[in-house]
Amino acid sequence: MRKIIGIAITLATVAGLGFASAAKAEDVSAQAAYADIQKTLGSVPGFFKAFPESGIAGAWAEFKSVQLNPKTKLDAKTKELIGLAVAAQIPCHYCIYFHSAAAKANGATDQEIGEAVAMAAIARHWSTVLNGMQIDLATFKDETDAVLHAAGEKAKTTGMK
């Protein structure tokens, strides 16, 4: 029995050391993330400080590598208009403010912002109809493919896109 207790104490000590070094690593990565946020944005906004330190490095990496990355396939204005459309549906007043301001900072007009919000509303409307009416998904896909094919053929003959 003493041997089992000794082994348990040893394992607990080793595990505790592992957690301590993991916590130290998290602290170092959190401090590096805060430093990079400061460098990138000029300050560390409160919402980043409020995020748990154990996850801030990953959250910042995601934010920076997608939203702030100019080398992605979507340009910054498009990303912010998508963010606004989603934010309007959630709804998130913080996100609506941020993505509207960021979209404008990236060249979006009031008309483009209005269209993004209208597209979100249209998608929500038809999602409600399709789901509520329990439209068969396979049939819906077949009909969508047929409509898009016909539109493509019509565009070829009329020169429209």
N, C-alpha and C positions, 0 to 999 in steps of 0.2 A: 504494500500500500504506500509506504514511504517513497518507493521508487516511482510509482505512478504520480504522486504529488510532486516529486522532484522534476520529473519530465514535464508535467503541466506547467510548473513555475518557469522552467527553462523556455518552453515554447511561448509562454505569455511574455516573457522578457524579450525574446527574439522578435516576436510579433510587434511588441511595443516599440522596439527600436526601428522596425520597418515602418510603422505608422509615423514615428517621429521624423524619419528621414523623408517620408512621403510628404508630411506636412511642411517640412523645410523646403522641399522641392516646389510645392504649391506656392509657398510664400515667395520664393525666388521668381517663379514664373509669373505670379501676380504682380510683383514689383516691376518686372520687365514689361508686362502688358501695360501697366499704368504709365511707365516711362514712354512707351511707344505711342500710347493714346495722346499723351501730352505733346510729344514731338509732332504727331500727325495732325491733331486738332487744335493745338495751341493751349488746351486746357483739358482737364479730366472732368467731364460733366458728371453731375451727381448720380445720374442713373447708372453710370458705370461703377461708381464707388459703392452704390447700394447693392450691386450684384455680388453674390458670394465669391470671396476670393478664390475658393477652390475651383471655380469655373470661369473666372474672368479671362484667363489666357485663351481658352477655347472660344469663348463668346466673342472676344475681340478679334481673334484670328478669322472667325467666320465673317464677322462684320466687315473687316478690312479686305479680306480676299474676294468677297463677292460685291458688296455694296459700294465700297470705295475703290475697287480695282478698275482702272481705266482700260485694262487689257482683256476684259471679258467680251463675250459676243454681243451683249446688250450695252448700249450707251447709257450714260448716267441718267439722262432725262427719262428714257424708257423705264429704267429700273425704278426711278422715283415715282413715275406715273403708275406702275404696277403696285408699288408699295402703297400709294394713296388709294387705289381702287380696293385693295385688300383691307386697308385700315378703315375705309368707309363701311365695309361689310361687317367687320368684327363687332362693333365699332370701337375704335380707340382714338379718343380725342388728342392724345399726345402724338400718336402716329400720324393722324390726319394733319396736324399742324406741321410736324417735322417733314413729312413727305411732300406736302404742298410747298413749303418754303424751299426745300431742296430741289424740287422739280423746277420751280421758278428760277432758282440760282443756276440751274443747268439749262436754262433757255425755254422752259415750257411757258406757253401762253395761257391766259385764262380760259380760252376756248379748248385747248388741249386738256387742261385740268378738268373742265366740265365734261369733255368726252370720256375721259378715264373714269370719272365717277358714274356717268351714264352707262358705260359698258358694264361696270360692276353691278349697277341696278338691273340691267337687262339680264345679265347672267344669273343673278339671284332670283329674278322673276321667273325665268324659264326653268331654273332648277326646281323651284317650288312647284311649278305646273307638272314637269316631267316626273318628279319623285312622288308628288301627291296623287297624281293620276296613275302611277305605277306603270308607265309606258314601258313596253318590252325593250330592253337594252339592245338586243341583237337586231330587232326591227329598226330601231332608231338609228343604229350604226349603218345599216344597209341603206336606209332612206337618206341619211346625211351624205354617204358616199355617192349616191346617185345624184343628189342635188348639186354637190360640188363638182362632179364630173360634167354635168350638163352646163353649169356656169363656166367651167373651163373651156368647154367646146364653144359656147356662145362667145366668150371673150376672144377666142382665136378668129372667129369669123367677123367680129365687129371691131377688133383691134383694141378692145378695152381690157383692163385688168381687174 
